Amino acid sequence: MNFDLNYFFNVSLDLTKYIKLTLYMATISTAIGLVIALVLATIRFFKIRGLYELSNVYISFFRGTPLLVQLFIFYYGLPQSIKALRNVTPLTAMIVGLSMCGSAYMAEIIRGALDSVDKGQMEAALSVGMTRSQALRRIIFPQAIRVAIPGIGNTFVDLLKSSSLAFVLGLTEILARAQMAAASSFKVMESYLSIAIIYWIIVEGFNFLQKLLEKKLAKAY
């Protein structure tokens, strides 16, 4: 069969209606994951006894197991064991799964960025009367964030693409809609090529914004 250009444009237009949900899942998950990652990175940076070991287990689990398995645990497994979670929605389970998985990767990115800052700066801050938390907030973090931005940006892109797994939980997002279109029309190439191009445009648009941010943060250097 020949490539149906007219159908390609029509299905692409239809798929754009679901971009909002995909961006919502990726953005919220990245924001929540970043908060968790900052806590984990701080624990690992200061090697807080007790919490340090727990953070190692957390990061090891979420980096060492497939995201799909984690989603099945959050949506199908936990509700069987915890009654309060039986009414969890696919969207909530998806955001929780993406957030926790993303946080494990971002925690290591931020920890590496913190370690890249000269140790003498922490010692200098402590010598003038700052507490460790003040030195971290005012001196170390502002320098480390510039190093961490590319890695955090890559994590956002990964979460954006991983949000396509929402269809396995029964959530109709952009990939699920493309699958429906391909199944009903038998125009597989047109349907999946359209979704590939949509993802590509979104990611390239974000990469452009990320480069502008990196350039702005690098001015002082």
SULRAMO-V494858 format. One record per pair of residues at least 24 apart in sequence whose ideal C-beta (glycine too) atoms are under 6 Angstrom apart, sorted by the first residue. I is the first residue (numbers start at 1). J is the second residue. D is the distance in Angstrom with one decimal. If there is no record, write none. Layout:
{{I & J & D} {I & J & D}}
//
This chain:
{{4 & 187 & 5.8} {4 & 190 & 5.6} {7 & 187 & 5.4} {7 & 190 & 5.1} {8 & 190 & 4.3} {8 & 194 & 5.8} {11 & 181 & 5.1} {11 & 191 & 5.5} {11 & 194 & 5.2} {12 & 194 & 4.1} {15 & 174 & 5.5} {15 & 177 & 5.9} {15 & 194 & 5.9} {15 & 195 & 5.9} {15 & 198 & 5.9} {18 & 173 & 5.4} {18 & 174 & 4.1} {18 & 177 & 5.3} {21 & 173 & 5.1} {22 & 163 & 5.3} {22 & 173 & 5.6} {22 & 174 & 5.1} {25 & 94 & 5.8} {25 & 163 & 4.4} {26 & 159 & 4.9} {26 & 160 & 4.0} {26 & 163 & 5.4} {28 & 95 & 5.6} {29 & 95 & 5.3} {29 & 98 & 3.6} {29 & 99 & 4.6} {29 & 102 & 5.8} {29 & 159 & 5.2} {30 & 156 & 4.7} {30 & 159 & 5.8} {32 & 99 & 4.0} {33 & 99 & 4.4} {33 & 102 & 3.6} {33 & 103 & 3.9} {33 & 106 & 5.8} {34 & 106 & 5.9} {36 & 103 & 3.7} {37 & 103 & 4.5} {37 & 106 & 3.6} {37 & 107 & 4.2} {37 & 110 & 5.6} {40 & 107 & 3.7} {41 & 107 & 5.0} {41 & 110 & 3.8} {41 & 111 & 4.5} {44 & 111 & 4.9} {45 & 114 & 4.9} {59 & 104 & 4.6} {59 & 107 & 5.8} {62 & 100 & 5.7} {62 & 101 & 5.0} {62 & 104 & 3.6} {63 & 104 & 4.9} {67 & 101 & 5.2} {67 & 162 & 5.6} {68 & 165 & 5.9} {70 & 97 & 5.2} {71 & 97 & 4.5} {75 & 169 & 5.2} {90 & 169 & 3.9} {90 & 170 & 5.3} {90 & 171 & 4.1} {93 & 169 & 6.0} {94 & 166 & 4.8} {98 & 159 & 5.1} {102 & 155 & 5.4} {102 & 159 & 5.1} {105 & 155 & 5.2} {106 & 152 & 5.8} {106 & 155 & 5.3} {109 & 148 & 5.3} {109 & 151 & 3.6} {110 & 148 & 5.2} {113 & 144 & 3.9} {113 & 147 & 4.0} {113 & 148 & 3.9} {114 & 144 & 4.8} {116 & 147 & 5.2} {117 & 143 & 5.0} {117 & 144 & 5.5} {146 & 217 & 4.5} {149 & 214 & 5.7} {153 & 210 & 4.3} {157 & 203 & 5.5}}
//
